Amino acid sequence: MTTVRVVLVSCSGLLGGLIRETLAALPEVRVVRDLPGGGRRLARAVRWWRPDVVVWPLEDDRVLAGRPELFGAPRPTSVLTVRPDGDRGAVWRLRPQHTVLAALTPGSLAEAVLEAAR
């Protein structure tokens, strides 16, 4: 079984708890870093921890379009964004590809993390 390495960013409160609980139930997922905020710390964490997926609650995920350093070094990383209201999300990849997700549930979140790692 391949392990999916995940970095969590600003996953706090009820939504953060639901994200952690959902991922903890997946034996193939390992959260390698839990960051309180993005910025330079996130770019360094992506280079150091080499995650397959970054999960990041963002109100406006279009800011990722200007952050190529999060997606490719030293290997491809997908960023799964979740709206802070927990209703919607999206997967960003360096390809570049932006896939809007349907209404988020623990099941669809789990599926999106595993799909983003592929």
Residue pairs with C-beta under 8 A, 6 or more apart in sequence:
1 27
1 28
2 28
3 28
3 29
3 30
4 26
4 28
4 29
4 30
4 52
4 53
4 113
4 114
4 117
5 30
5 32
5 49
5 50
5 51
5 52
5 53
6 23
6 29
6 30
6 31
6 32
6 51
6 52
6 53
6 54
6 55
6 113
7 31
7 32
7 33
7 34
7 35
7 42
7 45
7 46
7 49
7 51
7 53
7 54
7 55
8 16
8 19
8 20
8 31
8 33
8 34
8 35
8 54
8 55
8 56
9 35
9 37
9 38
9 42
9 54
9 55
9 56
9 57
10 16
10 35
10 36
10 37
10 38
10 56
10 57
11 19
11 20
11 34
11 55
11 56
11 57
12 36
14 86
15 57
15 82
15 84
15 86
16 57
18 86
18 106
18 109
19 55
19 57
19 82
19 109
20 31
21 106
22 106
22 109
22 110
23 29
23 31
23 55
23 110
23 113
24 31
25 110
26 110
26 113
26 114
28 114
29 113
29 114
32 49
32 51
33 45
33 49
33 51
35 41
35 42
35 45
38 56
42 54
42 56
42 70
43 67
43 69
43 70
45 51
46 54
46 69
46 70
46 73
46 77
47 73
47 74
50 74
50 75
50 77
51 77
52 77
52 78
52 116
52 117
53 77
53 78
53 79
53 80
53 113
53 116
53 117
54 70
54 77
54 78
54 79
54 80
55 80
55 82
55 113
56 79
56 80
56 81
56 82
57 81
57 82
57 83
57 84
58 64
58 81
58 82
58 83
58 84
59 83
59 84
61 81
61 90
61 92
64 70
64 79
64 81
64 92
65 96
68 94
70 77
70 79
71 77
71 78
71 79
71 92
71 93
71 94
72 94
76 93
76 94
77 94
78 91
78 92
78 93
78 116
78 117
79 91
79 92
79 93
79 116
80 89
80 90
80 91
80 92
80 112
80 113
80 116
81 89
81 90
81 91
81 92
82 88
82 89
82 104
82 109
83 89
83 104
86 104
87 103
87 104
88 100
88 101
88 102
88 103
88 104
89 101
89 104
89 109
89 112
90 98
90 99
90 100
90 101
91 97
91 98
91 99
91 101
91 112
91 115
91 116
92 98
93 116
101 108
101 112
102 108
104 112
